[in-house]
């Protein structure tokens, strides 16, 4: 078999299997890459909510990152749930030292159930140290508002420009939290904006943000440009939504990776 590119996710574990590390690995596999992990936190959760969160010691997070970089040629890296400022700064330091070809930052802040996954100090650390290293930033609408410190309003292009000004070279602004019959995802970079529209499905998808960011990461690892990787990821995640189902007793659906 032909070798697959290696992709690394630095994120939290979801015991319910729908989001976080678990969603990332399923996406990496489905999109033709070999998934590597550095787990930042272990969550106790299911389709009804997050019960508990345990953040791993910094030394162990660092040792996971070092272990995979010391052995595997890593084509692209994605960050997800980082939790606190110390973890954010550690990951930023490692990325500056390791200099991966591609870095996708998914600024995970709140779980589908509403549980907060990023504290205020971590948000400031992310803006200061991690976003300037990102090739693609993938916020949903509430995360974009938190990063900018203001409501987005109706002028999404102004919001996209302001998000780019935080330092990432590309921004995929996810429209799933918007209103209306269509979901409008927008990709911004120095060349302008591209919109991808598709019908809104009447389901609550668990792990959709993790899945989309991981699909972008896999596309970059396989040689796609950020613009193409983002568009292909959006189309693929929409199909995964169409295959979604409810595995537990809670209201959320997991995606059909």
Steps between C-alpha positions, in 0.01 A plus 500: 500500500606856438608682815248743644603842629509534877267747668516599867212617718575673829166496679278353771347154516123448480389182680177512298696457178333781306739794530857583596782255439257227401335710227841617381632147458190383316528799268872454437442137407202573277693777322802287422754585770656324800390664824733577789390641836616714787219498755464820705205400717277205578130580516223287646208565266222346301222620271334677794792711616846534654528353848866570582822630344852403601783697341819299459826624655701728273799265506289215365344714227849608397630144503222388264577780254872429517449125458304530177715775349818307581380196303245600235528744210191705579329661203247712692395578858158588638429638848166461673409518869792654688316607814727742682766761435791280604407233245449762228844649565661155507346405165601834348857453621513148353359619166753783478778249565369219277378724215244263341428566134133563583326598823121509533366660820146410604431735795281258695323693775160346577375143459177424316340444843603850612794400722782754491824350365727809495556748781540875457875500552537234235311716250747784551795261471356352180465842339849605605703185437318242285291682240803672341639151426181370336464432131126452541280610792159329518264682740125461511296818541501513885874423505561777247314744723709394799824541305401846378339609825189630322184383323558413135200694375382463143830588329670161496771620264607763753509228765708281269748781445526563873558131567778494239654800675553280808777328306374182332564479126155359431169495688218252449202665669252219567136593456328215680390724789334745263133522415304436185443208269859500374831452677753746362866418563751768398872460433712816520861551402711767330329432166148570629199297612337181376152394612371145507125460556296190572156428650474504879411156634261465798751327725747601771836362394752402768865548408429685176756771570771249587415299191511799265834625634647150476375462143675826409817371668486176304452689175805715569703188585403351164629800309188712461517877528318652801226629272439160339544309827235716665250463217544122478473467878171694507349281229615179671372605845162582349484141373603377845207698644267323259624166640472608866308305765428504873706231677395596853195626685597867469381732223828529309595309188848370423620543144534218250873528437 
